[in-house]
Amino acid sequence: MVLYLTYIKPLKDDLYKAKISKEDFVFDEQVAEVFDDMIARSIPGYATMISTLGEFAKRYYKSDSKIYDLGCSLGGVTFEICEQLGESDFNLIAIDNSEAMIERLVQRKSIIGGLEDRVEILCEDINDSIIENASIVILNFTLQFLPLKYRSRLIKRIYDGLIPGGILILSEKIVLGDENLNDLFVEMYHKFKESNGYSKLEISQKRLALENILIPETISMHKNRLVSAGFRSFEIWFQHLNFASTISLK
């Protein structure tokens, strides 16, 4: 599936195994070291989402356009797209504001090789990034970490930077409008994490660390924002509990 996992064995995520004082979650050196394991054990259906994003890229990429992976972290989506597009000529721009993530991404690109002219890696705030001539833009569990006041502006800039027929893939942790169903999904999600080896202490401490950093929204909120930006269609293509991925067309 994801190409770089052939080369690199992820370290186990045990950052919240011991009792610690509450601190906000940060994409720092410690998180970057265990991120592959953390994301695989924390997002239901993640492997399916990544492989399908590669298939979307293969279907919608247009020659002489650009692909943007915004909030690329360690390159799960980036390298899957590279694998799906194979030896074709493409231009992918991977952007993240975490220096620790970008340093590892550069190393992984070097290990894989052959991507020098096709993958550009930038360490910068995506709120300041130039998005232009794009056939594909991906926000894979990225928008949820932006303050609410910046989200509509970013979506509009993405829309303006897409060519006609271009797509935006938006994957997010979501909240449900029905409080009882939302509580049920959260409970089932915690059971999912326990089944992947996380203790109740780890789950609780991670939740507290993220509560002021990751602000989820309902699907309706996302749809309204995308439609307001100008996207002509919006569909949920994947959902497992309180995690969903959507596709929007310009």
C-alpha positions in Angstrom: 0.0 0.0 0.0 1.9 3.1 1.2 5.3 3.0 -0.5 7.5 4.4 2.3 6.3 1.7 4.8 8.4 -0.8 2.8 11.5 1.1 3.9 10.7 2.4 7.4 9.4 0.5 10.5 7.3 2.9 12.6 8.0 3.3 16.3 5.2 2.5 18.8 3.2 5.3 20.1 3.4 5.3 23.9 3.6 9.1 24.5 0.6 9.0 26.9 1.2 5.7 28.5 2.4 7.2 31.8 0.5 9.8 33.9 1.6 13.3 32.8 0.6 16.9 33.4 -1.9 18.3 30.9 -0.3 19.9 27.9 -1.7 20.8 24.5 -0.9 18.4 21.7 2.0 19.6 19.4 3.4 18.1 16.2 6.9 18.1 17.7 9.9 15.7 17.5 8.3 13.2 19.9 5.1 13.0 17.9 6.9 12.8 14.6 8.8 9.8 15.8 5.7 7.7 16.4 3.3 9.4 14.0 2.9 6.5 11.6 1.9 4.1 14.5 -0.3 6.8 16.1 -2.3 7.5 13.0 -2.8 3.9 12.0 -4.1 3.0 15.5 -6.1 6.1 16.0 -8.1 6.5 12.8 -10.5 3.7 11.8 -10.2 2.8 8.1 -7.1 4.9 7.6 -5.3 2.5 5.3 -8.4 2.3 3.1 -8.6 6.1 2.9 -5.0 6.5 1.9 -5.1 3.9 -0.8 -8.3 5.4 -2.2 -6.9 8.9 -2.2 -4.2 7.6 -4.5 -6.8 6.2 -6.8 -8.6 9.6 -6.8 -5.4 11.2 -7.8 -4.8 8.8 -10.6 -8.3 9.5 -11.9 -8.4 13.3 -11.6 -4.8 14.4 -12.2 -4.4 16.6 -15.3 -1.2 17.0 -17.2 0.7 20.2 -16.5 -1.3 20.9 -13.3 -0.3 20.6 -9.7 -1.2 18.4 -6.7 -1.2 19.8 -3.2 -1.0 17.8 0.0 -1.7 20.4 2.6 -0.7 19.3 6.1 1.3 16.4 4.6 2.9 15.2 7.9 5.2 12.2 7.1 3.9 11.8 3.6 1.4 9.0 3.8 -0.8 10.6 1.1 2.1 12.0 -0.9 3.9 8.7 -1.3 0.7 6.8 -2.1 -0.1 9.3 -4.9 3.5 8.9 -6.2 3.0 5.1 -6.2 -0.4 5.3 -8.0 0.9 7.8 -10.6 4.0 5.7 -11.2 6.5 7.0 -13.7 4.2 9.6 -15.2 5.3 13.3 -15.1 3.5 15.1 -12.3 4.1 18.0 -9.9 3.2 17.4 -6.2 3.7 20.0 -3.5 3.7 18.7 0.1 3.4 21.3 2.8 3.5 21.2 6.6 4.4 23.7 9.3 6.0 21.1 11.5 9.8 21.2 11.1 10.0 17.7 12.7 7.6 16.2 10.2 9.2 17.9 7.2 12.7 16.8 8.2 11.6 13.2 8.2 9.6 13.6 5.0 12.7 14.9 3.3 14.6 11.9 4.5 11.9 9.5 3.3 11.8 11.1 -0.1 15.6 10.6 -0.3 15.4 6.9 0.7 12.7 6.2 -1.9 14.6 8.1 -4.6 13.4 9.1 -8.1 11.1 11.9 -6.9 13.5 14.8 -7.1 11.7 16.6 -10.0 8.2 15.6 -9.1 7.8 16.2 -5.3 8.5 19.6 -3.8 8.5 19.7 0.0 7.8 23.0 1.9 7.8 23.8 5.6 5.3 26.7 5.9 1.9 27.7 7.2 -0.7 26.5 4.7 -2.6 29.7 5.4 0.2 31.5 3.6 0.8 28.9 0.8 0.3 29.8 -2.8 -2.2 27.4 -4.4 -2.5 27.7 -8.2 -3.2 25.6 -11.3 -4.2 22.6 -9.1 -6.2 19.6 -10.3 -6.1 18.0 -6.9 -5.9 19.4 -3.4 -5.9 17.2 -0.3 -6.6 18.2 3.3 -6.2 14.9 5.1 -7.1 15.5 8.8 -5.6 19.0 8.5 -8.5 21.5 8.5 -9.6 20.4 12.0 -6.3 21.8 13.5 -6.8 25.3 12.1 -8.6 27.9 14.2 -12.2 28.2 13.0 -11.7 31.8 11.8 -9.2 30.7 9.2 -11.1 27.7 7.7 -13.4 29.5 5.2 -10.6 31.6 3.9 -8.4 28.6 3.2 -11.3 26.7 1.5 -11.9 29.7 -0.8 -8.3 30.0 -1.6 -8.2 26.3 -2.5 -11.3 26.7 -4.7 -9.7 29.7 -6.5 -6.5 27.7 -7.0 -8.2 24.7 -8.6 -8.7 24.4 -12.3 -12.2 23.6 -13.6 -13.0 19.9 -12.9 -10.4 19.9 -10.1 -11.1 18.2 -6.8 -10.7 18.8 -3.1 -10.5 15.8 -0.8 -11.3 16.7 2.8 -10.9 14.2 5.6 -11.9 15.1 9.1 -12.9 13.9 12.5 -16.5 15.0 12.8 -19.2 15.6 15.4 -22.8 14.4 14.8 -25.8 16.7 15.1 -27.6 14.2 17.3 -26.1 14.2 20.8 -27.0 10.6 21.6 -25.6 9.3 18.4 -22.5 11.4 18.8 -22.0 10.0 22.3 -22.4 6.4 20.9 -19.9 7.0 18.1 -17.4 8.4 20.6 -17.8 5.4 22.9 -17.4 3.0 20.0 -14.3 5.0 18.9 -12.7 4.6 22.3 -13.4 0.9 22.1 -11.7 0.9 18.7 -8.6 2.5 20.2 -8.6 0.0 23.1 -8.7 -2.8 20.6 -5.5 -1.3 19.1 -3.7 -1.5 22.4 -4.3 2.0 23.9 -5.2 2.0 27.6 -8.0 4.1 29.0 -5.4 6.4 30.6 -3.7 6.9 27.2 -7.1 7.6 25.5 -8.1 10.1 28.2 -4.8 12.0 28.3 -4.7 12.2 24.5 -8.3 13.5 24.4 -7.4 16.2 27.0 -4.3 17.2 25.0 -6.3 17.6 21.9 -9.4 19.3 23.2 -8.2 22.9 22.5 -6.2 22.0 19.4 -8.5 19.7 17.3 -11.9 21.4 16.8 -14.2 19.0 14.8 -17.3 20.2 13.0 -20.4 18.5 11.6 -20.7 17.3 8.0 -23.3 20.0 7.4 -20.8 22.7 8.5 -18.2 21.4 6.1 -20.7 21.2 3.2 -22.0 24.7 3.8 -18.5 26.1 3.8 -17.5 24.2 0.6 -20.7 25.2 -1.3 -20.3 28.9 -0.2 -16.8 28.8 -1.6 -18.2 27.8 -5.0 -17.8 24.0 -5.2 -20.5 22.6 -7.5 -20.8 19.2 -5.8 -20.0 17.5 -2.4 -20.2 13.9 -1.4 -19.1 11.8 1.5 -17.1 8.9 0.0 -16.0 7.3 3.3 -17.2 7.3 6.9 -16.3 5.1 9.8 -17.8 6.2 13.1 -16.8 9.8 13.7 -14.2 10.0 10.9 -15.2 10.9 7.4 -13.7 11.8 4.0 -15.4 13.9 1.4 -14.8 14.8 -2.3 -15.8 18.2 -3.8 -15.7 19.2 -7.5 -15.0 22.6 -9.0 
